[in-house]
Amino acid sequence: MEQAVVTRSARRRARAAIFALFFTNGALLGSLVLRFPEIKDAFGLSSSAYGATIALSSLGGILAGPFAA
C-alpha cells in the first residue's frame, strides 16, 4: 500500500480549518446558551421538557451524521 505524503502547508491549512470549525461552533453555542431561558419561555416548555429537548438534540446530530457524508 502506498503512503501519502502530506506537505507542511497542507497540515497548516488543515489545522487552521479545524481551528475555525471549533471556534465557530463554540461561538454559536455560546451565544445560544445565553438565550436558553428566552427560548424555553417562547415555547412554553417546562424545565424537564426543555432539558430533554436539549439532551436529545445531540442524539439527533449523531444519528444524522452518517447521512451527511
N, C-alpha and C positions, 0 to 999 in steps of 0.2 A: 504494500500500500504506500502510495506517495504522500509525503508530508508537505503541507502547505507552508510557504514562507510568508510570515507577516512582517511587514516593514514597521519601522518605528513610528512613522507618520500615521499609518493605519491604526496602530494601537492608540496613539494620541487622539485621533478622531473618534475612535470607539469609546475611549474613556470620557471625552467631552460630551458625547451623545448620551452616555449613561448618566453622567452628572446632570445634564439638562433634564433628562426624563425624571429622575428622582427629585430634583429641585422643583420642577413644575408640579409634580404630584403632591409634594409637601406643601407648596404654596396654596394650591387649590383646596386641599383637605383642611389646611389651617384656616382658610377663610370660610369654609363651610361649617367648621366646628363652632365658630362664633355665632352662627345663625341657627343652631340646633333648636334653641327654645322657640324662636320665631316660627320655624318650620313645624314644630310639634303643635303649636297653638293654631297655626293656619289650617292644619288637617284635623284638629280636634282629637288628637290621639292621647291615650293615657301614657304614663311613663313606661309601663311594661310593654305596651304595644309598640311604642316608638323604639325602645331598646331592642326589641326583637326584630324590627324592621332594619335597624342599622346593622345588627349582627348578621342577618340573613343576606344583606346586600353583598357581603364578602363571598358567601356561598354562590350567589348568582354570578359573580365575576369568575370564580373558579370553574363553574360549570360551563360558562360561555367561552372561556379561554380556548379550548380546542377548536371551536368553530371559527375563531378569528383568523387562524392561520391558513 
